[in-house]
Amino acid sequence: MSVPAASVPAKSVPAKSAPARDSAFTNARPKAPAGKVRRGPVEAAEAARQRMEDPIYRVEAERRRGRGAVSNPTGRFEPTTREGFDDGWDRDEELYTLPTEVIVEKPRTIIAKNDSPDIGFDRSINPYRGCEHGCVYCFARPTHAFQGLSSGVDFETKIFVKPSAPDLLEKELRAPNYEPKVIALGSNTDPYQPTERQFRITRGILEVLDRASHPVGIVTKSALVTRDLDILARMADRQLARVAVSVTTLDPKLARKMEPRAASPAKRLDTIRRLSEAGIPVSVLVAPIVPAINDHEIEAILKAAWEAGARNAGYVLLRLPHDLKDLMRDWLVEHFPDKLNHVFSLLQGAHGGEDYKAEWKTRQTGVGPYAWMIGRRFETAAARIGFNERSFKLRTDLFRSPSKETGQLSLF
């Protein structure tokens, strides 16, 4: 079995020193320049099949048990790549499952700002880098390249944690020129991933926001969010908290392949129910919609989420930035080889002939006939069921700058 995050002692490791590969039988060679030649869909599919036949590129099934990615390619910023070679020893290499390595990060600030015109917040907090849930489709996977690591198995086995996040947040909220707006938790990786059970960073952040009466919006697919019902319910009473739960599929077998360490579909629906019963505004995100894999479930997911208590809903079409395109092809070769060409044909139709276009306003929904059909199906089902009839606007006028405790002076 893989070692759970909670059983792996945290240790400070400089980001660049975290090993991206552990195969003893590899040779480093200069990495070919990326993005120089545009491949056609058939050529890209054949390249994926060839990659997955390479025993060095493909991570053995026994080693990646409980992981979503099936490969661990070299990070896109690395100057060399690795290839297998025969060292003359004809023996079977002993296999071992991949443990989770926890790496302590010490950031100087914790609130990240953005000016993206197609998302509903301008600031966010990410307590973790990487995510042990192992969702193969996660658009955040390519961010691990900034740590010198792979978007593949590295992303879900090398988790960066930020224990100082609550203290940094309190310091930033005390800034004289701070203007309160909704802070998003879970904009990049899940704030309630398994590592949170040990480090409790997300709960610490919520405690700071609660004391300051600061609004927060959470996106998660973890049942662990119900651990913090006490804080969230208290904040929701003041219109300071809302939660969106991502439901990708209702099929537990498909969920195990797509997102192996995330909560089961039934558990997520129960999470929606518990949040709703606690008086916390809860939404459902049908995300991501993967063509020919889970797009037939849109209506069923919306119906189940409504019955569980969700009253707002949204969706996102599969996004494949950077090397996530090849990771998704690798996964399809492993689990749905007969659907590889079909999936990417539909995706390319929704992105002007490319695997993905990161253009404002359309990057999350796509364009073209297929994207239009998905949008109309979602809108029709959501309206018929009763979703999105009212919005849950959070308050910012209750914000109080956290006071700095100064011993006896705090009494005055």
LUMGU-477797 format. One record per residue: residue in three letters; x, y, z of N, C-alpha, C, O in turn. Coordinates in steps of 0.05 Angstrom, whole numbers, plus 5000, padded with zeros to 4 digits. Example, Ala and Ser with C-alpha at 12.3 -4.5 7.8 and 13.67 -1.06 7.14 Angstrom:
# LUMGU-477797
ALA526448865156524649105156526449345156528549345169/SER525749555142527349795143525850015157526850235161/
# end
This chain:
# LUMGU-477797
MET501749765000500050005000501750255000504050255010/SER500750474988502150724989502050835017500150795032/VAL504050985024504151105051502451355051502951535035/PRO500451375069498851615070500451855079502451825093/ALA499552085072501052335078501452365108503552455117/ALA499352295124499552335152501752175165502652245187/SER502651955153504651785165507451865155509451745164/VAL507652055137510252145127511152395142509752595139/PRO513352395157514152635171514752865152516052825132/ALA513853105160514453335143517353405146518553375167/LYS518553495124521353575125521753805105520553815084/SER523453985113524054205095525954115074528154025079/VAL525154145049526754075026526554305006524354364998/PRO528754424998528554624977527154514953527554284945/ALA525454684941523754584919525354454897524554244886/LYS527654564890529254464868530654204874531454054856/SER530854134900532253894907530453654909531453424912/ALA527853694907526053474908526353304882526053414860/PRO526953044885527552884861525152844844522952774854/ALA525452884818523252844799523152554789521152474778/ARG525352404791525552134781526951964801528552064817/ASP526351704801527751524819528551264806529351074819/SER528351254779529251004766532250984765533651184758/ALA533250754771536150714772537250674744539750684740/PHE535550614725536550544698535650764678534150704659/THR536651004682536051224664538551374656540551374670/ASN538451484633540651654622539551934617537351954605/ALA540852134625539952414619541052494591543352424584/ARG539352624576540152724550538852994546536753044558/PRO539953174529538753434525535853404516535153234500/LYS534153574527531353564522530753704495531753924490/ALA529053574479528353704453526653944458525053954476/PRO526954154442525354394445522354334442521554184425/ALA520854454461517954394461516454594443517254824439/GLY514254494432512454664417513454754390512254944378/LYS515554634379516554714353514954604330514754734309/VAL513954354334512454224312509654164322509254044343/ARG507654244307504854194314504053924303504153884279/ARG503153744320502353484312499453464305497753604317/GLY498753304286495953254279494853064300496352944315/PRO492153034301490852864321491652574320492052444340/VAL491952474295492752184292495652154301496251954315/GLU497352334294500152324301500452344332502052194343/ALA498952524344499152554373498152304388499352214408/ALA496052174377494951934389496951704387497451554406/GLU498251684364500251474360502651514378503851324388/ALA503451764381505651834399505051744428506851644442/ALA502551784436501751704463501851404466502851304487/ARG501051254446501150964448504050864449504650684464/GLN505750994434508650914435509850984462511450824473/ARG509151214474510151284500509351074521511051004538/MET506950984520505950804540506950524536506550354554/GLU508350464514509650214511512550214522513850004523/ASP513450454529516150484540516150424570514850584585/PRO517450214580517250144608518550354626517950364650/ILE520250524615521450734632519550974635519351094656/TYR518151034613516351264614513851194631512951354647/ARG512750964626510350874640510950774668512650604671/VAL509550884688509950794715508450534720506050514713/GLU509850334730508550074734506050094751505950244770/ALA504049934744501449944757501649894787500250024803/GLU503349704795503649634823504849874839504149914862/ARG506650024826507850244840505950484842506050624862/ARG504250524823502550764823499750694833497850834827/ARG499450474848496850404859495750634875497150734893/GLY493250714870492050934884492851204873492151414884/ARG494251214850494951464837493451494811492551304799/GLY493051744803491451804779493051794754492251674734/ALA495351934754497051944730498351674725498951534745/VAL498751604700500051354694502951384685504251194678/SER503851634684506551694675507751924692506252054707/ASN510251974688511652184703513752314686516152304691/PRO512852454664514652574645516352794658515552914678/THR518652854645520353064655518853334654517453394635/GLY519353494674518153764676518853934651520953904640/ARG516954104643517354244618519554454619520454554598/PHE520554534643522654724645525454594649527454734651/GLU525454334650528054194655529654174629528554134608/PRO532354214631534054214607534653934596535453914573/THR534153724612534653454602532153274606530453334623/THR532053064591529952864595531452594600533852584598/ARG529952384606531252134614530151904597527851904589/GLU531851714591531051484575532351234587534451254600/GLY531051004583532050754594534250644578534550694554/PHE535950484591538050334577538650074591538050044615/ASP539749894577540349624588543149634600545149684586/ASP543349584627545949594640547349324640549549294652/GLY546149124628547448854626546648664648547248434647/TRP545248764668544348594690541548494683539648654685/ASP541248254677538648134669537248044694537247804701/ARG535948234708534548154733532048334735531948554723/ASP530148244750527748394755528248604777529148534799/GLU527548844771527849054791525649034811523248994804/GLU526349054837524349044858522549284857523449514856/LEU519949234857517949454856517249544884517049384902/TYR516649794887515649904912513550114906513850264886/THR511550134922509450334917510550614924512350644940/LEU509450804911510351084914509151214938506651244939/PRO510751294958509651424981509151724976509951834955/THR507751854994507352134992509552285008509952225031/GLU510852464995512952625008511852905013510853034995/VAL512052985038511053245046513453435049515353375063/ILE513253665036515453855035514454125046512554235035/VAL515754215067514854465080515854705063518254735057/GLU513954885057514655125042514255365061512455365078/LYS515955565057515855805074515556055058517456195052/PRO513056105049512556345032512756605049512556595073/ARG513156825035513157085048510457205050509857355069/THR508757145031505957245031504157005025505056795015/ILE501557035030499756805026497356875009496156694997/ILE496557125007494257194989495257244961496957424957/ALA494357084942495157114914493057284900490657244904/LYS493857474884492057654869491957574840493957474829/ASN489757614827489457564798487657764786485957884800/ASP487957814760486158004746484757864723483957994703/SER484257604725482857454704480057544702478657554722/PRO479157624678476457734675474257524675471857594674/ASP474957264674472857054672472556884697471356674696/ILE473656974720473056834745472057044765472657274763/GLY470556944784469057124802470457214827469157274846/PHE473157214827474557304850477257414841478257344820/ASP478357594857480957714850483157634869485457734866/ARG482557464889484657384908483957094918481657014919/SER486156954925485756674933488056594952490056734953/ILE487556374965489656254983489855964976487855824975/ASN492255864972492755584967494555474989496955514988/PRO493455335008495055225030497055015022499054965036/TYR496554894998498254674988498954714959497454834944/ARG501254604951501954564922501954274917502954114933/GLY500854194894500553904889498053814904497053944921/CYS497053574896494653474908494553174908494853044887/GLU494253054931494252764933491752624923491652384920/HIS489652784917487252664906487852514880486652314873/GLY489852614865490752474840488852504817488952334799/CYS487252714815485452744793487052784767488552974765/VAL486652604748488452604725487952854708489852934694/TYR485652974709484853194692485653464704485053674692/CYS486753474728487153724743488753934727491053874719/PHE487554164722488954374707491254494722492954634710/ALA491554434748493754544764496254374761498454464770/ARG496154144749498453964748500954104736503054074747/PRO500654254714503054374702504554574721506854644715/THR503254664742504554854760506854724775508654864786/HIS506954454777509154324791511754354776513954314787/ALA511554424750514054474735515654704746518154704743/PHE514354894760515855114772517555024795519355174804/GLN517054784805518654674827520754474816522054344831/GLY520954464789522854274778521853984778523453804777/LEU519153954780517953694782516053634759515553814743/SER515153394758513353304736510453364742509653374766/SER508953404721506053444724504653174728502253164735/GLY506152954725504952684728504852594756503652724773/VAL506052374762505952254788507152434810506252434833/ASP509152594802510352784822508252964834508253014858/PHE506353054818504353244827502653134850501853284868/GLU502252874850500552754871502152614893500952504911/THR504852604890506452474911508352664925509352594946/LYS508852894914510553094927508853344933508353514915/ILE507953354958506053564966507453774982508753715003/PHE507254024973508454254988506354365007504054424998/VAL507054405032505154505052506154775062508554825062/LYS504254945071504955215081503855255109501855385112/PRO505155145129504155165157503955445167502355495185/SER505455635156505355905165503056065153502756305159/ALA501355935137499256085123497356245141496856475135/PRO496356125163494556285180495856535192494656755193/ASP498456515201499756745212500256965190499957195195/LEU501056865166501457055144498857195137498857435131/LEU496657045137494057165130493357385150492457595143/GLU493657325176492957515196494657775193493657995196/LYS497157735186498957965182497958135158497958375160/GLU497258005136496358145112493658285116493158495105/LEU491958165132489358285137489658535155487858715155/ARG491858555170492258785187493459025172493659245184/ALA494158995147495359205132493459445131491059405126/PRO494359685135492559925136490959965111488660065112/ASN492059885088490659935063489159685052488359675029/TYR488859485070487459245060484459295056483159405073/GLU483559215032480759235025479458965023480258805007/PRO477458895040476358625040474658565015472958715007/LYS475358335004473758214982473757914987475457815002/VAL472057764974471857474979474557344972475657384950/ILE475557184991477957024986477056744978475356624991/ALA478256644956477556374947479556174958481956214956/LEU478555954969480155734978479655494959477355414957/GLY481755394947481355164929481455244900480355104883/SER482555474893482655564866484655414849484455404825/ASN486655294862488755144848488754854856488154684839/THR489254794881489054514891487154504914486654714927/ASP486154274920484054244940485054304968486954184978/PRO483854494982484654565009484054355030485054365052/TYR482354155022481653935040482653665030481453465035/GLN484953675016486153425008487153265032487253385054/PRO487853015029488552845053490652965071490552925095/THR492553115061494653235077493553425098494753465119/GLU491253535093489953725112489253595138489153725159/ARG488853325138488153185163490353225184489853245208/GLN492853225174495153245192495753535198496253605221/PHE495853705177496853975181494754185189495454385202/ARG492254135182490054315191490554605184489754785199/ILE491854655161492354925153489855065144489455305151/THR488154935130485655055120483955135144482755355144/ARG483754965164482255035188483355285201481955465210/GLY486055295203487355535215486655785199486255995211/ILE486555765173485855995156482956085162482356325164/LEU481155885164478355955169478056085197476356265200/GLU479555995216479456115243480156415242478956575255/VAL482256475226483056755223480756915209480057135218/LEU479656805187477556945173475056985189473757185188/ASP474456785206472156805223472457025243470657185248/ARG474757045256475257255276475157535263474357725276/ALA476057545238476057805224473457865209473158075197/SER471557685210468957705195469557765166468457955154/HIS471257595154472157635126470857415109470857185117/PRO469657485086468257285069470157095056472457165049/VAL469256845052470856635039469056455022466756395030/GLY470056374999468756174982470555934979472955964973/ILE469455704982471155454982470255274959467855244954/VAL472155164945471654954925473054704933475454714938/THR471654484935472854234944471353994933469054024924/LYS472553764933471253504927471653314950471253074948/SER472453424974473053264997470853275018469753495023/ALA470353045030468453045052469653165078468153215097/LEU472253215078473553325101472553605108472953695130/VAL471353745089470254005094468254005116467854205130/THR466853775120464853755141466053765169464653815188/ARG468653715171470053745197469754025207469754065232/ASP469654215189469654505197466854625196466554865192/LEU464754455199462054555198461554765220459954945217/ASP462954735243462554925265463255215256461755405261/ILE465655235244466455505235464855595211463955825211/LEU464455425192463055505167460155585173459055775161/ALA458755435191455955505197455855775211454055935206/ARG457755825229457856085243458356305223457056525226/MET460056265204460556475184458256505165457556725157/ALA456956285158454656295140452356455152450856585138/ASP452056445179449956595192450356895188448357045189/ARG452856975182453457265177453857315147454957525140/GLN453057125131453457145102456457185095457157355079/LEU458057015107460957035103462156785090464656775085/ALA460556575085461756335074459856195055457456195059/ARG461056075035459555895017461455685007463955725007/VAL460355454999462055224990460955114964458555094960/ALA462855054946462154914921463454644921465854614926/VAL461854434916462854164916462954064887460954074873/SER465253974879465653864851464753574850465653414866/VAL463053514831462053244826462653184797461353294779/THR464453004792465352944764463652724752463052734728/THR462852534768461352304758459852174781460552214805/LEU457752024775456351874796457151574795456251424811/ASP458851504777459851234773462351184791464451304784/PRO462151034812464550994829466850864815469150924823/LYS466450694796468650574781470150774764472650774763/LEU468650954751469951164735471351354754473551444748/ALA470151424776471351604795474051494805475951644809/ARG474151234810476551114820478851144800481151174807/LYS478151134774480251174753481051464750483351524746/MET479051644751479551924746480752074769482452254766/GLU479852014793480552164817480751964841479051964859/PRO482851794841483051564859482951614889481951444903/ARG483951844898483951894927482052104936482252204958/ALA480252184918478252374925475852224937475651984935/ALA474052374950471652244961469952114939469952214917/SER468651894946466951764927464551944919463952124934/PRO463251884896460952054889458752054910457652264916/ALA458251834923456151824944456951994967455352124980/LYS459551984974460552144997460352444991459852605009/ARG460752514966460552804959457652904960457153124970/LEU455852734952453052814954452252834983450653014991/ASP453252655000452752675029453952935040452853055059/THR456253005030457553255039455853495032455453675049/ILE454653505008452853715000450453725019449653935028/ARG449453485026447153475044447753585071446253735082/ARG450053505082450853595109451353905109450654035129/LEU452654005089453054295087450454445086450054645100/SER448654345069445954475066444454465092443154665100/GLU444454245106442954215131444154395153442754475171/ALA446754465150447954645170447554935163448455115177/GLY446054985141445355265134447555405118447555645116/ILE449355255106451555365090450755365061450155145050/PRO450655585047450055585018451955405003454455435005/VAL450855214988452555024975451855004945449454994938/SER453854994928453554964900454754704891456354584905/VAL453954614867455254384855456654464829455554624813/LEU459054364825460554414800460654154785461853964795/VAL459454144762459753904744462353954729462354074707/ALA464453854741467153934730469253724736469353604758/PRO470953674716470553774688468853584672468553344679/ILE467653684651466153514632468153414612469353574596/VAL468653154611470553034593468952904570467452724574/PRO469353004545467852904523468052594520470152484523/ALA465752464516465552184511466252014536466351764534/ILE466852144558467451994583465252034604464151844614/ASN464652284611462652334631460552534622458852624638/ASP460552624597458752834588455852744588454052904588/HIS455352484588452652384588451352404616448952344619/GLU452852484637451852484664450952764674450152784697/ILE451052964657450453234666447853244680447653344703/GLU445753154668443053174679442753014705441553104724/ALA443952774706443752604729445252724753444252714776/ILE447552844748449052974770447553214781447353244806/LEU446353374764444853604773442453514790441853634811/LYS441053314781438753214796439553114823438253174843/ALA441652954825442552844850443553064869442953044893/ALA444853264858445953484875443553654886443653744909/TRP441553694869439253844878437853694901437153814922/GLU437453444898436153284919437853284945436753254967/ALA440453314942442253324966442153604979443053625002/GLY441253804965441054074978442554294964442454524973/ALA443954244942445354454927443254624913441254524902/ARG443754894912441755064899442955244877441555384863/ASN445555234874446955364851448655154837449554964850/ALA449155204812450755004797452355134775451555344764/GLY454555014768456255104746457554874733457454644743/TYR458954914711460354704697462854814684463155054680/VAL464754634679467254704665467954474646467954244653/LEU468454554621469354354601472354294607473754474616/LEU473154054602475953964607477954174596477854244572/ARG479854254613481954434606484554284606485154144624/LEU486254324585488754184582491054374577492154364555/PRO491854534596494154714591496754564591497054354605/HIS498654654575501454554575501554254571500254144553/ASP503154114588503553824584501253654594501453414593/LEU499153774604496853614613495553474589494253274592/LYS495953584565494953464541496053174538494452984533/ASP498653144541499852884538499152704561498852464558/LEU499052814585498252654608495552534605495052304613/MET493652694594490952594589490952374568489452184570/ARG492552414547492752204526493851944538492851724532/ASP495951974555497051734568494851584584494651334583/TRP493251734599491151614615489051474598488151264605/LEU488351604576486451474558487551224546486051024543/VAL490051214538491250974527491050744548490650514541/GLU491450814573491350614595488550514600488050274603/HIS486550704601483850634611481750624590479850464591/PHE481950784569479850794548481250824521480751024507/PRO482850634513484350654487482550694463483350824444/ASP480150574464478350594441477050864439475850934418/LYS477251034460476051304459478051524456477251764455/LEU480551464454482651664453482151864430482052104435/ASN481851774406481451954383478752104385478652344378/HIS476651974395474052104397474152334417473152554412/VAL475352284441475552494461476952744450475952964454/PHE479252704438480752934428479553064403479953294398/SER478052904388476653024365474553224375474253444364/LEU473053154396471053324407472353574421471353794418/LEU474553524435475853744448476953944428476654184431/GLN478153844407479254024386477054174372477454404364/GLY474754054369472454194358471554424375470354614366/ALA472054394402471254604421473354814425472955014440/HIS475754774413477954964417479255044390481655074389/GLY477655074370478555174344480655004331482455104318/GLY480454734335482254554322484754484339486354314330/GLU485054604362487254544380486254384404483854384410/ASP488154264418487454114442486254294464484454224479/TYR487254544465486354734485487255014477489455054467/LYS485455204482486055484478485455634504483155634514/ALA487455764515487155904540486256194536487656384543/GLU483956224523482956494518480856574538479156404546/TRP480956824547478956914567476156864557475656874533/LYS474356814575471456784570470756514558468556404564/THR472456394542471756134529473455904538472855674531/ARG475555944554477355724561475955514578476755284578/GLN473855594593472455404610470055274597468955084608/THR469155384575466755274562467155194533465655034523/GLY469255294520469755224492467855374473466155534482/VAL468255324447466655434426465855214407466854994409/GLY464155284388463455084368461054914375459954944397/PRO460154734357457654584360457554414386455554414400/TYR459754264391459754094414459554254440458054194458/ALA461254464442461154634466458454764469457454794492/TRP457254854447454554974448452554774459450854844476/MET452654524449450754324458451054264488449054244502/ILE453554244498454054204526452854434543451554384563/GLY453354674534452354904548449254914549448154984570/ARG447954844527445054854526443854624543441854664556/ARG445154394543444154174559444354254589442454204604/PHE446554364597446954444625444854654633443554634653/GLU444654864617442755084623439954984625438455064643/THR439154814606436454714605435854544630433754574643/ALA437654364636437254184660437254344685435554304703/ALA439154534688439254694712436754864716435654884738/ALA435654984694433255144696430854974703429155044719/ARG430654734690428354554695428354464724426154444736/ILE430654414736430754314763430354544783429154494804/GLY431254784777430955014794433455144804433355304822/PHE435755064793438255184801438555474793437255574775/ASN440255614808441155894801438956094800439056294786/GLU436856044815434656244816435356484835434156694833/ARG437256444852438256664869441256614874442256394874/SER442656844878445456824883446056864912444456994927/PHE448256754921449056784949451356984951453656914949/LYS450657234954452657444955453657464984452157485003/LEU456257464986457557485013458057775020458457945003/ARG458057825046458358095057461258155061462857985070/THR461958405056464658505063464658725083466758805093/ASP462258835090462059065107462458995137462659175154/LEU462558735143462958655171465858625179466558575202/PHE467658655160470558605164471658785186471159025188/ARG473158645204474658785225477558705223478158465224/SER479358895221482158825220483058685245482458775267/PRO484358455242485158295266486958465284488858595275/SER486358465310487958625329490458455337490258215340/LYS492658595340495058465348495258465379495258675391/GLU495358225390495458205419498058315430500258245420/THR497858495450500258625461500158615492500658815506/GLY499458385503499458345532497358525545495058525537/GLN498158675567496358835582494959055565492759125571/LEU496459155544495259365528492759275514491059435507/SER492559005509490258905494487658945510485458935498/LEU487958985537485559015553484159285548481859315553/PHE485659475536484559745531483659765502482659965494/
# end
